[in-house]
Amino acid sequence: MRARRRTLGWTLDELADRSGVSRRMLVHVEQGTTNPSIATLLRLSEALSIGLPLLVAPGEAAAPIEVNRAGTRSPLWTGGAGGEAYLAAGVAAPDVVELWDWTLGPGDAHASEPHVPGTRELLAVIEGEVVLGVGGEEVMLRAGDAASFPGDAVHAYRNDGALAARFALTVFEPAAPERKQTPT
């Protein structure tokens, strides 16, 4: 984040204004002394025009195939009932594609703010049951079920069951006009 901010010639105050994230939080993120929420990371990646996969990547991939081994990633979300969400793989800007591996413990829920206009999400339930809520409507999805929905609307995932639920989530975030023109 710091490198991208400096490349753009922005101060912490400028990034705070553009992202809606407090200057204090930015300092903690740059120093690695906090575990920011997914919402905070999304605000920062959008403001920096780089997309979430590039923002959280440990480094540039030297090979044409980037492998993220199981057990080497840190969760970007944890729930109170044992749930976790990992960014499994992603493609950086201009068009951002994220592949997530989610587990919701019994009673876990995650509400997401709307993403940039035109964002679409695909959800496939692998184990258990997931209640998907989008724009005030809800649908129960069971193992083997899949859904597509607008990610630019308020949406949420919830596990009302007694067992853990696991699902794969793909997020497609189209390039914003300013992102297409911003050098990386």
N, C-alpha and C positions, 0 to 999 in steps of 0.2 A: 504494500500500500504506500509506504513512504517513497519508494523509488518512483512509482507512477505519479504520485502527487508532485514530487520534485521535477519530474520530466515535464509535467504540465505547468510548472512554475507557480504552483499554488501554495499558499500558507495553510496552516492548520485551520485558521479562521475561514478561509475561502472554502475549503473542503467541508467544514461544518455547515456553512451557509448553503452550499450546493446539495449536500446530502441530508440535511436535517438531523445529523448526528452531533451530539455535543462535542465541543473541543476537548473536554476532559476524557470522554470515551475514546476519541481519536488518539490521544496521547497513550492511553492504556493499550489500545489495539496495536499501535506502532511499536510499543515497547514489549508487546507479547505478555502483558500482565493481566489480561482479562480474557474471558471466553465470551465473545459477543454473540448475540442471538442471530438466528437466520435472518430476521427482518433487518437488523443492523447491517449484516454483511451484504444483503441485497441492496440496501440504500447506498452503501459505499461503492459496490461494484457498478451500479447504475451511474452514480455521480462521476466515477472515474472512467466510465465508458469502456470497461474491460470485461465485464461478465464475471459471475461468481466462480466458475471453474479456474480462471486465471488468478483471481484474487486469492483463493485459498490453496493454490498449487504450491507444493514445496519447492519447486524449481522448474526451469525449462526442461522439457523432454529433449534429449539429444537424438533419440531414435524415432523412426516414423510410427512406431507402436508404443504408446504409453500404457504401462501396466500398473494398476493399483492393486497390490496384493492384499488379500484378506488379512486382517489383524494389524495392518500398518496405517490405517486411517483413523482419525479421531472423529467421534460423533460431532455433528454441528448442531444437534438438538438432542436433549435427553428429557424424558418424561418422568413424572413422579411415580409411575408404576413399572419402571424398568424399560420403557420404550427408548429407542435411539434412532437417529436418522443420519445416514452417511452419504456424502456425495461420492458415489462410486466411480463416476467418470464424467467428463464434460468436454465440450468444444467451446473455445473462447470466441470472443467478438470477431466479426460484427454480428452474426447470428449466434446466439448462445443456446446450446443444448446441454441439459443436465440430466444425468441418470442417477437416481437416488435409490437407496436400499433402506426401507423404513421398517421398524418394528414398533408396534403399539402394545404396551402391556395392558392387562385388563383395567379398564377405566381411563386409560390415557387418551388425551385429545390434543390436537394441534390446530390452531386457527392461523390462517395465513392472510396477510394483507394482499390486496390486488397487486399484481405485477404490472409491467409496462403494457400499454395497449397492444392488442394482438397476440398476447401470450396464450399458448395452449398447453394443456397438461394431459398426459395419458397415465392412467393408474391401472395396474393389474394386481389383483389379490393372489398371493401365493399360498398363504395359510390363514385360517381363521376368517373373521368377518370384520369389515370396515364400513362404518357409516360415512359416506361422502356427502358433505353439504356444500352447495354452491348457490350463491345469491338467494339464500332463504329456503331453498328446496333441499331435501335429503333423500338419499337412496342407500339401501343396504346392499353391499357387495360381499359375496362369499368367494371362497377359494375357487379359482378358475374364471371368475368374472373380471371384466375390464370395463373401463369407462374413459371417455374423453370429455373435456370440459374447458371453459374459458378460464385461464389463470389470471385474467385481468379483472375478475370479480372476486369479492370476498369468498373464501373457501376454507373448508376445514375437514380434518380426518379424525375419526373417533372410533374407539373400540369399546362397545357396550358388552362384549362377551366376557366369559370367565377364563378364556385362554388367550395367550398372546396372538396377535395378528401380524402378518408380514406382507408387505406389498412393495412392488417396484413402481417408481414414479419417474416419468420423463417430462421435463419442462422444456418447451421451445419458446424462446424469447426472441422475437424478431429484432433486427438491428434498428435502433433509433436513428433518425436522419443524422444527428450530430455524431453518433458513434461511427457511422460509415465513413465520416470525413476525418475522424481523429486518429492520428498515427499512434501505433502502439510501441 
